[in-house]
Every structure is written in C-alpha cells, then in structure tokens.
Amino acid sequence: MFYKKNDEGYHSRVKGIDQKTLIYGERTLLAEFRLAKGSILPKHSHPNEQTGYLISGHMIFTVGDKRYDAQAGDSWCIPMNAPHSAEIVEDSVAVEVFSPLREDYLPDKK
C-alpha cells in the first residue's frame, strides 16, 4: 500500500482537531492530525500503543498524572490503555502510529 499526499479525507472527531488516516496495514495505522490552537483533546484511553511525532506547533500532553511539553521535533509513545489528554498551545501538525491498528480510524469507519 502507498499513500500519495492530498488534502482530502480529514475528519473532525473533536472540535479543532482534524484527523486523517494516511495508510494502514495488518498491524499498524499511520494518521495525521491538524490541531487548532486552544483545542483540547479530552482524557481518553484505547487498547492501542500510540507513537507520535510533532511536525510543527506546541502541545502539552497529560499521560496518567504526568505532563509533557511537546514542541516541533519532539516524539512520544503512549502505552496501551493509558489515560491521556492534550492541550493545543499553538496550531500544530502531528503524525501518529497506532498498534494494533485503530479500527475506528479505518477510512470506511467515518
């Protein structure tokens, strides 16, 4: 499978946070997020390990009871089932890999 960049297919699951699945296989899924300044990703958890890279912007993550200040070039790995949230300090773009793949992010599961 190969993905060619385009600006179609973004979905807003939370106000100010647009997500697009770029590509996926049997065990992993790669997603891009466009996050607007001032947005909040509410506390949640899921049965997927989540590894990410902040391409641009500034975010503050809370994982469990610890806070992490992420700026462009920083990366993270959030364990499976770990409660986490994020505050978007500046307009940001991030990419994340989920394993096992997030079924709710598959293109036909909008």
GISUL-V730829 format. One record per residue. N is the residue number from 1. SS is DSSP state (@ for helix, = for strand, . for the rest). OMEGA is omega in degrees with one decimal (* if undefined). D_LAST is the distance of its C-alpha to the last C-alpha in Angstrom with 2 decimals. Layout:
n=N ss=SS omega=OMEGA d_last=D_LAST
n=N ss=SS omega=OMEGA d_last=D_LAST
//
This chain:
n=1 ss=. omega=-178.7 d_last=20.07
n=2 ss=. omega=179.8 d_last=20.49
n=3 ss=. omega=175.9 d_last=18.40
n=4 ss=. omega=-175.6 d_last=20.05
n=5 ss=. omega=170.8 d_last=19.39
n=6 ss=. omega=-176.3 d_last=17.84
n=7 ss=. omega=179.5 d_last=16.43
n=8 ss=. omega=170.8 d_last=13.37
n=9 ss=. omega=177.1 d_last=9.69
n=10 ss=. omega=-180.0 d_last=9.86
n=11 ss== omega=177.7 d_last=7.60
n=12 ss== omega=178.2 d_last=9.84
n=13 ss== omega=176.2 d_last=9.26
n=14 ss== omega=-178.3 d_last=13.07
n=15 ss=. omega=178.4 d_last=15.46
n=16 ss=. omega=-179.5 d_last=16.92
n=17 ss== omega=-179.8 d_last=14.65
n=18 ss== omega=-176.7 d_last=12.29
n=19 ss== omega=175.5 d_last=10.58
n=20 ss== omega=172.8 d_last=10.18
n=21 ss== omega=-179.5 d_last=10.43
n=22 ss== omega=-176.7 d_last=13.79
n=23 ss== omega=178.8 d_last=14.86
n=24 ss== omega=177.5 d_last=15.06
n=25 ss=. omega=-179.8 d_last=17.71
n=26 ss=. omega=-173.1 d_last=18.83
n=27 ss=. omega=-177.7 d_last=19.47
n=28 ss=. omega=176.5 d_last=17.90
n=29 ss== omega=179.0 d_last=14.88
n=30 ss== omega=-178.8 d_last=15.63
n=31 ss== omega=174.0 d_last=13.59
n=32 ss== omega=178.5 d_last=15.00
n=33 ss== omega=171.2 d_last=15.09
n=34 ss== omega=-170.4 d_last=16.81
n=35 ss== omega=-177.3 d_last=18.39
n=36 ss=. omega=177.2 d_last=20.61
n=37 ss=. omega=177.9 d_last=24.06
n=38 ss=. omega=179.0 d_last=24.48
n=39 ss=. omega=177.8 d_last=20.93
n=40 ss== omega=170.7 d_last=20.75
n=41 ss== omega=-175.4 d_last=18.32
n=42 ss== omega=178.1 d_last=19.30
n=43 ss== omega=180.0 d_last=20.94
n=44 ss== omega=173.1 d_last=18.79
n=45 ss=. omega=179.3 d_last=19.11
n=46 ss=. omega=-176.6 d_last=17.35
n=47 ss=. omega=-178.9 d_last=18.95
n=48 ss=. omega=167.8 d_last=18.28
n=49 ss== omega=-173.3 d_last=20.93
n=50 ss== omega=-179.6 d_last=19.71
n=51 ss== omega=-173.7 d_last=21.89
n=52 ss== omega=179.8 d_last=21.61
n=53 ss== omega=178.9 d_last=23.63
n=54 ss== omega=-178.6 d_last=24.06
n=55 ss== omega=178.9 d_last=24.60
n=56 ss== omega=175.5 d_last=25.76
n=57 ss== omega=-174.6 d_last=26.29
n=58 ss== omega=-179.6 d_last=27.20
n=59 ss== omega=172.4 d_last=25.42
n=60 ss== omega=179.1 d_last=26.91
n=61 ss== omega=167.2 d_last=25.32
n=62 ss== omega=178.0 d_last=26.48
n=63 ss== omega=-172.0 d_last=26.30
n=64 ss=. omega=178.4 d_last=28.16
n=65 ss=. omega=-179.7 d_last=31.12
n=66 ss== omega=178.3 d_last=31.45
n=67 ss== omega=-179.5 d_last=30.47
n=68 ss== omega=179.3 d_last=29.93
n=69 ss== omega=-176.4 d_last=30.40
n=70 ss== omega=176.4 d_last=28.29
n=71 ss== omega=-176.4 d_last=29.29
n=72 ss=. omega=-179.4 d_last=28.54
n=73 ss=. omega=179.1 d_last=29.40
n=74 ss=. omega=179.8 d_last=28.86
n=75 ss== omega=-175.5 d_last=26.74
n=76 ss== omega=171.4 d_last=25.81
n=77 ss== omega=-179.3 d_last=24.91
n=78 ss== omega=-177.6 d_last=23.62
n=79 ss=. omega=175.1 d_last=24.54
n=80 ss=. omega=175.1 d_last=22.44
n=81 ss=. omega=178.0 d_last=22.26
n=82 ss=. omega=176.1 d_last=23.95
n=83 ss=. omega=-179.5 d_last=23.22
n=84 ss== omega=178.5 d_last=22.40
n=85 ss== omega=178.7 d_last=21.63
n=86 ss== omega=171.8 d_last=22.22
n=87 ss== omega=-178.9 d_last=23.98
n=88 ss== omega=-175.6 d_last=23.43
n=89 ss== omega=177.4 d_last=27.04
n=90 ss== omega=171.0 d_last=26.56
n=91 ss== omega=-172.0 d_last=23.80
n=92 ss== omega=171.9 d_last=22.45
n=93 ss== omega=179.4 d_last=20.53
n=94 ss== omega=170.4 d_last=19.81
n=95 ss== omega=-179.0 d_last=18.59
n=96 ss== omega=174.8 d_last=17.94
n=97 ss== omega=177.7 d_last=18.13
n=98 ss== omega=177.8 d_last=16.86
n=99 ss== omega=-6.2 d_last=18.94
n=100 ss=. omega=-174.8 d_last=18.33
n=101 ss=. omega=-180.0 d_last=14.97
n=102 ss=. omega=-178.9 d_last=12.09
n=103 ss=@ omega=-179.2 d_last=10.26
n=104 ss=@ omega=176.8 d_last=7.45
n=105 ss=@ omega=177.8 d_last=7.20
n=106 ss=. omega=-174.0 d_last=7.40
n=107 ss=@ omega=-178.9 d_last=6.15
n=108 ss=@ omega=-178.0 d_last=5.78
n=109 ss=@ omega=-176.7 d_last=3.85
n=110 ss=. omega=* d_last=0.00
//
